[in-house]
Amino acid sequence: DTAVSQTPKYLVTQMGNDKSIKCEQNLGHDTMYWYKQDSKKFLKIMFSYNNKELIINETVPNRFSPKSPDKAHLNLHINSLELGDSAVYFCASSHQYGNSKNIQYFGAGTRLSVL
Amino acid sequence: GESVGLHLPTLSVQEGDNSIINCAYSNSASDYFIWYKQESGKGPQFIIDIRSNMDKRQGQRVTVLLNKTVKHLSLQIAATQPGDSAVYFCAENDNDYKLSFGAGTTVTVRA
């Protein structure tokens, strides 16, 4: 079973559309994250939720809205998609106590292409 | 093979040789560091971590060295294999939740 799974794996859409990416983790973690990886492989944190509460909100356009219905899910909705939103988006999760401080486990990524 | 200096984006290494990937981190308050491996088309995969109260930690074929004086981290891979070809990232823990990632080093193993 995949520990952190995100869907879809590929997403091709037109500028101006609204799209969602879903993420689920079955690791029992209490914290989930969204990252954006650009064409140069640079990984940048976008959002993080701990126990369904937003704890990290980096400088991201408000067209991006995360939603965490429960601890095991963190979805990302993007409104009015722009060409610059094309990237690979990674979901991750972690456990925030014990010796495993902040090892984040990543999903396989969603490659978003905006045409 | 070794990526010297602060950071080199690519490293080419002969199969069977040892690899050394270097990383400079920015925050002297960071107390936890992780190395990740990202293969083509996949997400980053945890390799090894180290806390700031240690200067060396060993795993299976990998060793991480931490020099807090100069804020430098390195990952050594022994007897590099073709399956080690990937992008390697160092990450520092700024606080309990936030990891900041380095730029990544692409390792290519020559047969």
Boltz contact constraints between the chains, C-beta under 6 A:
constraints:
  - contact:
      token1: [A, 41]
      token2: [B, 87]
      max_distance: 6.0
  - contact:
      token1: [A, 41]
      token2: [B, 104]
      max_distance: 6.0
  - contact:
      token1: [A, 43]
      token2: [B, 101]
      max_distance: 6.0
  - contact:
      token1: [A, 48]
      token2: [B, 97]
      max_distance: 6.0
  - contact:
      token1: [A, 55]
      token2: [B, 97]
      max_distance: 6.0
  - contact:
      token1: [A, 56]
      token2: [B, 97]
      max_distance: 6.0
  - contact:
      token1: [A, 56]
      token2: [B, 98]
      max_distance: 6.0
  - contact:
      token1: [A, 90]
      token2: [B, 43]
      max_distance: 6.0
  - contact:
      token1: [A, 101]
      token2: [B, 32]
      max_distance: 6.0
  - contact:
      token1: [A, 102]
      token2: [B, 93]
      max_distance: 6.0
  - contact:
      token1: [A, 103]
      token2: [B, 46]
      max_distance: 6.0
  - contact:
      token1: [A, 106]
      token2: [B, 43]
      max_distance: 6.0
  - contact:
      token1: [A, 106]
      token2: [B, 44]
      max_distance: 6.0
  - contact:
      token1: [A, 107]
      token2: [B, 43]
      max_distance: 6.0
  - contact:
      token1: [A, 108]
      token2: [B, 42]
      max_distance: 6.0
  - contact:
      token1: [A, 108]
      token2: [B, 43]
      max_distance: 6.0
  - contact:
      token1: [A, 109]
      token2: [B, 43]
      max_distance: 6.0
